Amino acid sequence: MKFPERIISLVPSQTELLYDLGLDSEVVGITKFCVHPAEWFRTKTRVGGTKTLHIDQIKALHPDLIIANKEENTREQIEALQAFTEVYVSDILHIPDALQMIRTVGALTGKMETAVKMAEAISIRFDELKRINSVPKQVAYLIWKDPFMAVGKDTFIHDMLEVSGWNNVFEDQSRYPETTVEDIRRRNPELVLLSSEPYPFGKKHLAELQAVLPASRLLLVDGEMFSWYGSRMLKAADYIEKIIRSMNAED
């Protein structure tokens, strides 16, 4: 079987996956949001943003495989790319989707053995997390401000919370619902996670929200660790375990 020799990745988390699978010269293009690994961000050709791709530039790179995602990229641009080359489009809502994506990308790029081992290691680590976090806490995960937006069901982040042993207090809402401080307070989360992306919550926001949500513990978290499906999930398990162990020690 002939594997692709000119790959373009349009998804930051899957760009990092390609690197961790052991690819390098085969990857000829990435987006301006593909910040990991840093050496690729500095040296690889950037073909626009995830939703603002430069189709002519991509075509000029003569890719024989493009890695895309249903949510990250637009349907119109994916269809334009499919007109001249093979495009693999992932659709990730749950942990099993992410593990299957890792195996599929491994198969497509000639790195199947590495991909299978990676998926198995991720699965084992998250099983361990649930055992550590044996008494689920009620959690709210905020991704935006003005208006506040939370993570609901039918999202990868929701599944990351659930698999880590937490209960999402917005599981009755779909996707990314708008919310208010009053609504959050009514849902009474024990823990409120403020993500670093897409809105960059910081210490100022932490103090402001803590003042109006005195019954909840608030924590700034690295959004990449909860939303990047792919090889970063191994790092995410370690990151989330530290949060869980810190909270267990305080209880």
N, C-alpha and C positions, 0 to 999 in steps of 0.2 A: 504493500500500500504506500502510495506517495503522500507524504504529509506536506502541509502548507509551508512555504518558504518566505511568504510576505504577508504578515498578519497585521491588521489594524484593530486596536481595541478602543471602543467608544464608551467604556464603562470603567470608572476608576478602580473599583474593587476587583474587577476581573483583569485589569492591567497588572495589578499587584500579584494576582494569582498566576498569570503567565510567567512573571519573573520567578516566583517561588516554585513553579514547576520545572524551572531550569532553562527556560527559553531566553534568548537575548537578541542575536542578530536577526532572528526570524521576525521579530516585531519591528515594523517600519513606521508605525504611526500610532499616536495616542491623542487624547483630548487635553485641553488646557487645565482640566480638573484632575488629571491623572498624576497626582503629586507623589505617589509612592510607586516604585522606588525613586529616590531623589535623583539618582544618576540618570535614570531614563527621562525624568522630567527635564533635565538639563540637556540631554543629548538627542532624544527622539523627536521626530517631526510632529508638531502639534497641528491637528486638523480641525480646530475650532472647539466650541463647547459641546456638551452632550446633546443639547437641543438646538445648537446653532452650528451644524457641521458644514464644512466647506467641501461640497460634493466634488467639484472639479479638482481640488487639491488631492482628495482621496483617490479619485480615478487616476490621477497622474502618478500615484505611487504604485499602481498596478498590483493591488492586493489580491491574493488568492483565497483569503479568509478574513472576514470582518466579524468581530465579537460585539454584539449589541444586546440591549435589554429593553423589554416592553415598556417599563416605566421610565427608565432613564432617557431613552431616545424617542423621537417622534415617529409615528407610523409613516408619515409622508416621506421622511428622509430614509427610513429603513427600506421602503419600497423603491426609492430611487437608487439605492445601493444594490438592491437585489437584481436590478436590471442589468448589471454588468459583472457581478461576482457573487460568490457564496457568502451568505450572512447567517451566522448562528445567533438566534434571538432567545435569550433566557427570559423566564417569567418567574420571579422569586417572591413567594409569599410566606413560605414556611421553611424551617430548617431542612427537612428532607428535599425540598426543591433546590436548596443551595448545595447540598451534598451531591445530588444528581448532576447539577451543573458542573461541579468540580470534576466529576468522573467523565462527563461528556466532553468538556474542554480538554481533559487529558487524552481522551480517545481521539479527538480531532487533531491534536497537535503532536501525537506520538509520545506522550508522557503518561500513558495509562497507568503503569505500575506506581509511579509517584503519586498520581491523583487518587488512586484507590487507597493507598496508605494514608494520605492526608485526610480523606473523608472519614476513614475509620478512626483516626486519632481525634478528629473533631467530635465525632459522635460519642466516643468514650469520655472525653473531657466534659461534655455537657451532661451526660448521665451522672458524672461525679458531682457536678454543681447542684443538681436537684437533690442529691442525697445530703449534701452539706446544708442546703437551704431547706431543711425539712419542715419548718413551720412558715408557710407562705405569708409574706407581708403584702398589704394592699398598697399598690404603687401607681403613681401617675407619672407619665413621661411627657415632658413639654418640649416642643420643637420650634415654637414661634411666639412672638410677642407683638401686641398691637395689631390684630387681636391675638390673645393667647390661643395656641393650637396644641392639641394633645395627640397622642397616638392611640388609635382605636384598633378594633379587630381588622382582619384581612390585610395585615401589614407584616413585613418581616420583623420589624422591631417588636411588635406585639408577641410574635412567636419567640423571639429572643428572651423577652421578659418571662413568658410562661415556662419555657424550657429551663430557665435559670431558677425557677421555683418561686416566682413572684406572681401575684394576681393583679392584672391590669384593671384599675377602677373604671376605665373607659371602654371595657370590652363590650358594652352594649351599643357602642357607636362604631360606625364604619370608617375606615381609612384615617383621615386626619381632621377630626372635628374641631370647630371653633369652640372655645369655652371661656368662662369667666372665673375670677377669683371666688365668687360666691358659689359657683357650680363645683369648683374643686373642693372648696371647704365642705359643701354638702356631701360630697362623695367620701370625705374623710380618709384620704390616703395616709398611711403611716410614713410613707417615703415619697418624696417628689424629686424626680430626676430632671435636671435642667441640662439639655443637650448643648454641645458646642457647635452643632450644625443642624439644620441650615441657618438658624438664628444663633449668633454667638453669645449665648448667655454667659455672664461674667459675675464677679463678686458683688457688683453693685445690684444686679437683679436678684441675686441670692438674698442679700440683706433686705431689699424691698419686699420680696415675697415672704420671707420668714416673718416679717412684722405683721403680715395679714393672714398668715397661715401658721399660727403659733403651735398648733397641735401636731403639725407634721415636721418630720426631719427633711431638710432640703440638701441636695447634693449636686454639685456641678460634675458632669460626666463627659467623657470623650465620645462624641456622637459616632465617630468611625467605628468604635468598638461594638456598637449596637446595630449599626445599619449597613456595614460593609460585609456582604456575603462573599465568601471565598476564603483564601488562606488566612486572612486577618482574624477569622473566627477562632483560630488556635490562640492568638494573642488575646482575643476578647474573653475567652474562657478564663484565662489567668487574671485578666483585669477585673472581671465580674466576681471571681472568687475572692479577691482582696476586699472588694466592697462588702460581700456577704460576711466574711470572717470579721471584718471591722465592726459590722453591725451586731453580729452574734456576741462579740466581746463586750459590747455596751449594754446588751439586754440582761 
